[in-house]
Each structure stands twice: as structure tokens, then as C-alpha cells.
Amino acid sequence: YIRILLNLVSDRFKSCGTAETRLSLTALDSYANTEAAVWFKRVKRKMVRTIFQRSMSSGEEMDKSETPLYLEHIKAVCRAYGREGSAEAALRKLAIKCLWQGAGRASE
């Protein structure tokens, strides 16, 4: 949210603002070493740390990764489309098989 607010301010004042305004907007540049940029990096780091600690203390699940799809899952979906038997089901079945082969399989 802070970055969104800074971007809005930047759009408004970057071209017509004073030198101090332009210097403070260097906080948006992740490679800048100005006082504003260092302050903003510290704020972001503290926010991430606070959110992480709050999640840990509440017992929230930290792993947000998706459940991998294995071959048996793909077979089950294709079998269901095969039972449906329409042309659209055949196209979807082909698309799933092509994506499975092209995108790789879980644990590879």
C-alpha cells in the first residue's frame, strides 16, 4: 500500500515538484542509496518481519504452495472428460495432456 501511495505521489509531483520532492521519491528506486530509499527499505523489511511474526504466533500455515498434480490426477481428469464424450471435452482433454507434457510433472 505504501508503494501505491508513493507511486501516486510520484506521478503527481515528479515533473513539477521541487528538488527535495524528487529526492524523496528516490525511495521507489530499489537501487538508490538516498536517505529516503534507505528509510523505505527499512519500512518494507519491518513490515515483512511483522507480518511473518504475526502469522507464526497465530499458527497460520506458512506454506502457500499449490498441491502438485501427479499423473494419477491427470488421468482422472482425462477419464472424466472421456466419459462426457463431447467435442469440447475432447479439446479440453487434449489441452490438459499437452500442458502436462509441456509444463512438466511434479517433482521434476
C-alpha positions as CSV (number, residue, x, y, z in Angstrom):
1,Y,0.0,0.0,0.0
2,I,2.8,2.4,0.8
3,R,4.4,1.7,-2.7
4,I,1.0,2.5,-4.3
5,L,0.8,5.8,-2.4
6,L,4.3,6.7,-3.3
7,N,3.6,6.0,-7.0
8,L,0.6,8.2,-6.9
9,V,2.6,11.0,-5.3
10,S,5.4,10.4,-7.8
11,D,3.0,10.7,-10.8
12,R,1.7,13.9,-9.4
13,F,4.9,15.7,-8.4
14,K,7.8,14.1,-10.2
15,S,7.9,16.5,-13.1
16,C,6.7,19.7,-11.3
17,G,8.0,19.1,-7.8
18,T,10.9,20.7,-6.0
19,A,14.3,19.1,-5.8
20,E,13.5,17.9,-2.3
21,T,10.3,16.2,-3.6
22,R,12.2,14.4,-6.4
23,L,14.9,13.3,-3.9
24,S,12.4,11.9,-1.5
25,L,10.8,10.0,-4.4
26,T,14.0,8.1,-4.9
27,A,12.6,5.7,-2.3
28,L,10.8,4.0,-5.2
29,D,14.2,3.1,-6.7
30,S,15.3,-0.2,-5.2
31,Y,18.9,0.5,-6.1
32,A,19.1,4.1,-4.7
33,N,21.1,4.8,-1.6
34,T,19.5,8.1,-0.6
35,E,18.1,8.7,2.8
36,A,14.5,8.2,1.6
37,A,15.4,5.0,-0.2
38,V,17.1,3.5,2.9
39,W,14.2,4.5,5.0
40,F,11.7,2.9,2.7
41,K,13.7,-0.3,2.5
42,R,13.7,-0.5,6.3
43,V,10.0,0.1,6.5
44,K,9.4,-2.7,4.0
45,R,11.7,-5.1,5.8
46,K,10.0,-4.3,9.1
47,M,6.5,-4.8,7.6
48,V,7.5,-8.2,6.2
49,R,9.1,-9.3,9.5
50,T,6.0,-8.1,11.5
51,I,3.6,-10.0,9.1
52,F,5.7,-13.1,9.3
53,Q,5.9,-13.0,13.2
54,R,2.1,-12.4,13.4
55,S,1.5,-15.4,11.1
56,M,3.8,-17.6,13.2
57,S,2.2,-16.6,16.5
58,S,-1.3,-17.3,15.2
59,G,-0.3,-20.7,13.9
60,E,-1.1,-19.8,10.3
61,E,0.1,-22.2,7.6
62,M,3.2,-20.7,6.1
63,D,3.5,-22.9,3.0
64,K,1.4,-21.3,0.3
65,S,2.5,-23.6,-2.5
66,E,-0.2,-25.3,-4.5
67,T,-0.8,-29.1,-4.3
68,P,1.2,-30.6,-7.2
69,L,-0.6,-32.5,-9.9
70,Y,0.6,-36.0,-10.5
71,L,-0.1,-38.4,-13.3
72,E,-3.0,-40.1,-11.5
73,H,-4.7,-36.7,-11.2
74,I,-4.3,-36.0,-14.9
75,K,-5.6,-39.5,-15.7
76,A,-8.7,-39.0,-13.5
77,V,-9.5,-35.6,-15.2
78,C,-9.0,-37.1,-18.7
79,R,-11.1,-40.1,-17.8
80,A,-13.9,-37.8,-16.7
81,Y,-13.7,-35.8,-19.9
82,G,-13.7,-39.1,-21.9
83,R,-16.9,-40.2,-20.2
84,E,-18.5,-36.9,-21.1
85,G,-17.8,-37.6,-24.8
86,S,-18.4,-34.1,-26.4
87,A,-16.1,-32.4,-28.8
88,E,-15.4,-29.7,-26.2
89,A,-14.5,-32.3,-23.7
90,A,-12.1,-33.9,-26.2
91,L,-10.4,-30.5,-26.8
92,R,-10.1,-29.9,-23.1
93,K,-8.7,-33.4,-22.6
94,L,-6.1,-32.7,-25.3
95,A,-5.2,-29.3,-23.8
96,I,-4.7,-30.9,-20.4
97,K,-2.4,-33.6,-21.8
98,C,-0.4,-31.1,-23.8
99,L,0.0,-28.8,-20.8
100,W,1.0,-31.7,-18.6
101,Q,3.7,-32.7,-21.1
102,G,4.9,-29.2,-21.9
103,A,4.9,-27.8,-18.4
104,G,6.5,-30.8,-16.7
105,R,5.4,-33.1,-13.9
106,A,5.5,-32.6,-10.2
107,S,8.9,-33.3,-8.5
108,E,10.9,-32.9,-11.7
